[in-house]
């Protein structure tokens, strides 16, 4: 009996080590961009400066049609990725009690990268994500409980094009060109949410709240999700997995700008 117990403990230890070893930068299935950042920027710039709403909608329609969520084969590749996708789906789910609400904008912007980690610590509340060693999932395109025809994945080429366009400044006033033109600004916000960073005064596209990192306990049954609200409030939620469901057990503010 003692021998069996030792074997069981050893197997559990090996399983835990496997999970820790899974903590590495993960690249999910590649995709071939249909357009370069420059081409997207040119189309965006032409549509906005020409006040051509039909052309602008075409930019967004092409964007939405270019990408599909990651395949189940990819999301279940590792145990940790399976839990990350499951937790992400829960976080933005229709029954979620998170402070997430549908924006007035037509499309939802989903991040293309996600930082994550696994810790030996049992107290996730005291972990500082800023100093904790985190890895990254790239080509992250999670399926979320939102109308699939309204989901946009913020891949690098679209992120670069929009960042460049949103942060163009007038050479004389140094003010953001798009932001000071009400008509142009309204054309964009009708289709997608625009957030401002109160520290560097840059504008960007993203879902709100935006998940900055997920840190799991070693057995992957507990997780800390850190997120940003409106780009200037930090918030953390502690999740516990009961059966097959992730449930929020605690939440607290972490910082505010």
C-alpha positions, 0 to 999 in steps of 0.5 A, spaced: 500 500 500 505 504 501 508 503 495 502 504 491 502 511 495 509 513 493 507 511 485 501 516 486 505 521 489 510 520 483 505 521 478 502 527 481 509 530 481 511 528 474 504 531 472 505 538 475 512 538 472 509 537 465 504 543 467 510 547 469 514 545 463 508 547 458 509 554 461 513 557 455 512 562 449 506 558 445 505 560 437 498 557 435 497 556 428 500 561 423 496 565 418 497 569 412 496 576 412 491 578 406 494 585 406 500 589 409 500 594 414 501 599 409 495 597 405 490 597 411 493 604 413 492 607 406 485 604 405 483 607 412 486 613 411 482 614 404 476 612 407 476 617 413 479 623 410 474 622 404 468 621 409 466 615 405 463 610 410 461 605 405 469 604 404 470 604 411 465 599 412 469 595 407 475 595 411 472 592 417 468 587 413 475 585 409 478 584 416 472 580 419 472 575 413 480 574 414 480 570 420 477 565 424 478 563 431 483 558 433 482 550 431 480 546 437 486 542 435 490 548 437 486 550 443 487 543 446 494 542 444 497 543 451 493 543 458 494 550 460 492 553 453 486 549 454 484 552 460 486 559 458 481 558 452 476 556 457 477 561 462 477 567 456 471 564 454 468 564 461 471 571 462 467 574 456 461 569 456 454 572 456 452 570 463 459 573 466 458 577 472 464 581 470 463 589 468 463 587 461 458 591 457 457 591 449 460 597 447 455 602 442 460 600 437 458 595 432 465 590 432 468 587 438 476 588 438 479 581 441 487 581 443 492 577 438 497 576 444 496 574 451 501 573 457 500 567 462 504 563 467 504 558 472 506 559 479 507 554 485 504 559 490 498 558 493 496 565 494 495 568 487 492 575 491 499 577 493 503 575 486 505 581 482 504 580 475 509 586 473 515 582 476 512 575 475 515 571 469 510 571 464 510 567 457 506 569 451 501 566 447 501 569 440 496 568 434 491 568 439 484 568 436 479 565 441 472 563 440 468 568 444 460 568 446 459 574 442 456 574 435 462 571 430 460 576 425 462 582 429 469 579 432 475 582 430 482 579 431 487 585 432 493 581 428 499 585 428 498 588 421 491 591 423 494 593 430 500 597 426 495 600 421 490 603 426 496 605 431 499 609 426 493 612 423 489 614 430 496 617 433 497 621 427 498 629 429 497 635 426 504 638 425 502 645 427 498 644 433 501 637 435 494 635 436 491 628 434 488 629 427 482 624 427 481 626 435 480 633 433 475 632 427 468 630 430 466 627 424 472 622 423 472 620 430 464 618 430 465 614 423 470 610 427 467 609 433 460 607 430 464 601 428 469 600 433 471 602 440 477 607 441 481 607 448 486 613 450 492 611 454 492 617 460 500 616 461 502 616 454 496 619 450 496 614 445 489 611 442 488 604 441 483 599 439 481 593 444 476 590 448 474 593 455 476 590 459 483 588 456 486 582 459 493 583 461 495 576 464 493 570 467 497 566 472 495 559 474 496 555 480 500 549 479 494 544 478 491 549 474 484 549 478 485 556 480 487 562 476 488 570 477 486 574 471 489 581 471 485 586 466 485 593 464 479 598 464 479 604 460 486 603 459 487 607 466 484 602 472 487 595 473 483 590 476 484 583 478 479 577 479 481 570 482 477 564 479 476 557 482 475 551 477 469 547 480 467 541 475 468 544 468 466 551 470 471 557 472 467 561 478 469 568 480 471 568 488 474 574 489 476 581 485 480 587 487 483 594 484 490 593 483 492 600 480 489 607 477 492 612 473 
